[in-house]
Amino acid sequence: MADRNELIRAVDMALAGDREAAHTIVQGHEDDSDACWIHAVLHKMEGDASNSRYWYGRTVHAYEAYTDPRQELQAIKAALTY
């Protein structure tokens, strides 16, 4: 299980435009479904639907659930801070 604070940091980095740093964090936690969810959104932001769908497949979340990746990242952050 990934450190929640580290995943929140990845979300904050993605929201600030540093997707590369966020990507580096989540790649270190490929066995964690929340990290996979963030990973999926990062690829959605890049326009890589195929890769994004792969990462969504490792979660309980759906590619189609959010049309705005930034709103989805905010939802992820909220879920991580509950």
N, C-alpha and C positions, 0 to 999 in steps of 0.2 A: 504494500500500500504506500502510495506516494505521500509525502509531507504536504498537507493542505496549504500551508503558507507558501511553499515553493510553487504549487499550482496556481495559487492566487497571484503570485509574482509573474508567472507566465502569462496569465490573463491580462494583467496590468501592462505588461510589455507589449502584448499584441494590440491592446487598445491604444497604446502610445505610438504604434507604428513599427515597433521592433519585432517583427514576426520571426526573424532569424533567431534571435535570442530566446523567444518563447518556444520555438521549435526545438532548440537545443535542450531546453528543460524537459519538455514532454517526451522527447525521444529517450530520455533516461528512465522513463517509467511506463514502458509499453505494456506492462502487465496490469496497469491501473485503468479502470474504465473511465474515470474522470479525465485522466491525462489523454486517453484515446479520444475522448469527446473534444477536448481542446485541440488536439492534433487534427481532428476532422474539420473543425472550424477554420483552422489555419489554412488548410488546403482549399476549403471553400472560398476563403478570402482571395486566394491566389488564382481562383478560377479553374482549379484542377478537380473537377467533379468526380472523376473516376477514383482518384486517390482518396478524396474526401469520403466517398461512399464506403471505401474499404475500411477506413477508421471508424466511421459510424457503425459499421457491421460488428465492431468489437465493443459496442456499447448498447444500451437499451434505447438510444435516441435515434431519431429519423432525420435524414438529410432534409426532408421537406418541412420539418416542424417550424423552422424559422427561415424567413426570406432575407432578413438583415443579419449578417454575421456579427455585427457589433452588438446588437440586441441579444443575440445568443450568448456572446461572451459575457455580457452583463448578467444573464440568467445563470450561467455557469458560476460566475463569481458569487452570486447570491446563494446558490446551492452549496458552495464550498464554505460559506461563512455562516451557515445556519446554526 
